[in-house]
């Protein structure tokens, strides 16, 4: 019984390690956040037009996409 339990445990662990999935997101496409991300380093533009470093919380459900240079 112990050997069978050990074999089942090892097969479950290997299944999680061997079978992974990757998703390719083309450049410029938006992605939607699955969970909240706290303390993200961001650039904030002030009313004066000056850009300053800051931190921010990105909330679940928000969309993120690259900003194209004009």
Secondary structure, DSSP 8 states (H G I E B T S, - for coil): -HHHHHHHHHHHHHHHHH--------TT--EE-SS-EEEEEEEEE-TTS-EEEEEEEE-TT-EE------
